[in-house]
Amino acid sequence: MSANRTTHIRLTSHPRGATQARFPIHWDAPTAHERGPVVATPNAGADRNAIGAHGGSYSIYRALAISAGALDPIVRPELADTYPVVPIGPHPQWSEPGKIVALDPWGHRIAADFAREIAEGVDIRPTIAITKARLNLPELSQAIAEGRLKIDGAVVQQGGDVAVTKAAIDPVWHLPGVAARFGVKEQQLRRTLFEQTGGMYPELVTRPDISVFLPPIGGITLYIFGDAAKLGDVSFPLTCRVHDECNGSDVFGSDICTCRPYLTHGIEECVRQAQAGGAGLIVYNRKEGRALGEVTKFLVYNARKRQVGGDQAATYFERTECVAGVQDARFQQLMPDVIHWLGIRRIDRFVSMSNMKYEALVASGVEIGERVPIPPGLVPLDASVEIEAKKAAGYFTPEPAPTEADLARVVGRDLKEF
C-alpha cells in the first residue's frame, strides 16, 4: 500500500471510549463556536462528529478517484481566497429552534470562523459556497427584445447577460430536527434511513450520540438577482421561485412539462423585481422527477402515453402512483430552511402554483403576498395534461379548477407520435 493508505480498516460504527467529543454540536446555538463545526471527513479521526461524507452524491466519485490513484486520500483543501463574495447572515433564524434542520447555516463561514482549528490540523470543510456569475438565456434575450426587460448596466448588462449571485448548498441534516419536522420519532427516522440505504450508514442506528448526517443526495443552488443584502429586509419587495429540478425540460427543453417555461418566467420576474429596486431569488432544488428519480420519471412517461386513450389529465397522478407507489416524494417540509438561512420572513411575489410549497413556507412562518401562476401562453401543447391535472389537484389558479369533464377532454401525445 502507498504511504497514505493502510491495510487497517477504521470502523466508525461504535464510539471510541467514553470520552466526550472534542467538538460537540449544539445545533441552534447563536454563534459558530458555540454551535461547533461539522466534521465529517474520513481524515478527521476521533474529531469526526457527523455521519456520512462531504459532497453528497459526489462523495462516491471521490472514492473512485482515490481508488484509481488520482486523488490523495489525505489531501486537504486550500481555502485561501474561497470566502463568499457577499456576506450572508448571521440571521436570527439561525438560532431559532426548529427553523433550520436540513443545512448548516454556518457552512459558508468555515475558513473564517474556524481558522484556528483548521490551522491546528482539524479537517473542517465548507458545505456552502457563494460566488458571482452572469446568466445568458434566450428567453431573457427575447424579453429584452420585446421590451419587457431593460438593459440597465447593473442587473441586465449590455449584450443581455444578467448578473447574479450564486450559492451552492450541500445538505446537512440535524436528525432530531428532521424527525420533528416530519412528526416521527428520531429512532424511527434513523432506522428507516439505515434500512432503505441498504445498511450504508450503520452509525445511524449505532451512534445515537451523533446527531448530524450528511445524506448522499443532491443539494440546492440559489440564484440571487439584485443586492443580496435586501433579501431579509422586508422594506424591499422580494420575488421568489422555488424550482425542483427537471433536467429534460430545464436544460433540453422537453415539452411534456412546464418546468423550463415556468423557470425562465420566474427568472424574468426576479430580474424585473431587482430592476425595480427589490430583489429576486430562484431556489433550485435537486429533486429530479419529484424526488423519484429520472428512471422512474421516464417509466411514468411511457405508462402515461401507452395507456388506453393516450396521455390524459384525468389519470396524470394515478399513473405516477402505479409506477412509483407514491404521487410525489418531494415532501416540501425541508424546503423552507434555505429561505430562513437567507433571513427571509416575507415573499411578496411567489412564482409558483404548488400548494405543497406554499403551505410548507406559510407553516414555517414565511408570509406570502401574491401567488403568480404560469401565463397560459407559456404552457407547451403536450404539457396541458400536466397543468390541468395539477389545477384539478388543488394547485393555485386564479380561474376555477377544471371539472372531471374538463380533464377528460385534455389529452396529450402517445409514443406512436415519436
C-alpha positions, 0 to 999 in steps of 0.5 A: 500500500502507498504511504497514505493508505493502510491495510487497517480498516477504521470502523466508525460504527461504535464510539471510541471510549467514553470520552466526550467529543472534542467538538460537540454540536449544539445545533441552534446555538447563536454563534459558530463556536458555540454551535461547533463545526461539522466534521465529517471527513474520513481524515478527521479521526476521533474529531469526526462528529457527523455521519456520512461524507462531504459532497453528497452524491459526489462523495462516491466519485471521490472514492473512485478517484482515490481508488484509481490513484488520482486523488490523495486520500489525505489531501486537504483543501486550500481555502485561501481566497474561497470566502463568499463574495457577499456576506450572508447572515448571521440571521436570527433564524439561525438560532431559532429552534426548529427553523433550520434542520436540513443545512448548516447555516454556518457552512459558508463561514468555515475558513473564517470562523474556524481558522484556528482549528483548521490551522491546528490540523482539524479537517473542517470543510465548507458545505456552502459556497457563494460566488458571482456569475452572469446568466445568458438565456434566450428567453431573457434575450427575447424579453429584452427584445420585446421590451419587457426587460431593460438593459440597465448596466447593473442587473441586465448588462449590455449584450443581455447577460444578467448578473447574479449571485450564486450559492451552492448548498450541500445538505446537512441534516440535524436528525432530531430536527428532521424527525420533528419536522416530519412528526416521527420519532428520531429512532424511527427516522434513523432506522428507516434511513439505515434500512432503505440505504441498504445498511450504508450508514450503520452509525445511524442506528449505532451512534445515537450520540451523533446527531448530524448526517450528511445524506448522499443526495443532491443539494440546492443552488440559489440564484440571487438577482439584485443586492443580496443584502435586501433579501431579509429586509422586508422594506424591499419587495422580494420575488421568489421561485422555488424550482425542483429540478427537471433536467429534460425540460430545464436544460433540453427543453422537453415539452411534456412539462412546464418546468423550463417555461415556468423557470425562465418566467420566474427568472424574468420576474426576479430580474424585473423585481431587482430592476425595480429596486427589490430583489429576486431569488430562484431556489433550485432544488435537486429533486429530479422527477419529484424526488423519484428519480429520472428512471422512474420519471421516464417509466411514468412517461411511457405508462402515461402515453401507452395507456388506453386513450393516450396521455390524459389529465384525468389519470396524470397522478394515478399513473405516477402512483402505479409506477412509483407507489407514491404521487410525489416524494418531494415532501416540501417540509425541508424546503423552507430552511434555505429561505430562513438561512437567507433571513427571509420572513416575507415573499411578496411575489411567489412564482409558483402554483404548488400548494405543497410549497406554499403551505410548507413556507406559510407553516414555517412562518414565511408570509406570502403576498401574491401567488403568480401562476404560469401565463397560459401562453407559456404552457407547451401543447403536450404539457396541458395534461400536466397543468390541468391535472395539477389545477384539478389537484388543488394547485393555485389558479386564479380561474376555477379548477377544471371539472372531471369533464374538463380533464377528460377532454385534455389529452396529450401525445402517445409514443406512436407520435415519436 
